[in-house]
Amino acid sequence: MKVLVPVKRVIDYNVKARVKADQTGVDLANVKMSMNPFDEIAVEEAVRMKEGKEHHAAGTATEIVVVSIGVTQAQETIRTALAMGADRGLLIQSDADLEPLAVAKLLKAVVDEEKPDLVLLGKQSIDGDNNAVGQMLAALLDWPQATFAGKIVIADGKATVTREVDGGLQTLAASLPAVVSVDLRLNTPRYASLPNIMKAKKKEIAVKAVADYGVDTAPRLTVKKVTAPPTRSAGIKVADAAELVAKLKTAGVL
């Protein structure tokens, strides 16, 4: 089974994002960048499918292809996935920050080319927080999909996915090929060892341009302004419930 894992290069989750002075976007200059955490979980799960760890049978995944759409530096993100255990990578170079629909169209073109049995991706990126690419890709491919996966079992040509919903857990069975987006509690990604990091340098990363796929990536949205959230005012301590009620009445809350 071939697994395709899309990954995105984003600002590291430990870094506080800063808005540009002209309010046209987020300042990425001299900022630490990393693989989107949800995508990292997807890579880990694909590698476990290959290794036969947890509840997966050994060799469930026979090949793991990692694809990223972004600037040249996104090759570093792909190398991280290769060091974790992926087999080869593909970078589709784009200096523009593409919208979810454009990303989904490019991924569909990659799927048509690679013919994977499973597309495993993070439920959302932590920069845009759109939570849209997986759903759009499934619609474009006309494949079954399962979102917010907390557990994945591959057997008998189906992906049985336990997903988190408001009322608890829901289990779905999707016939392969399918698109599955993963949630935080699926697994804990490994740290790549130094030997694997060195091996990853020899693994293949193909580089292509957006134009190679003949996909319309024209933006449908225009960002008017980006601003930082307002600073929260400091709280105050109260001695007892009576003082709390009095403060709330003064603030007009009660």
Disulfide bonds with the S-S distance in Angstrom:
none
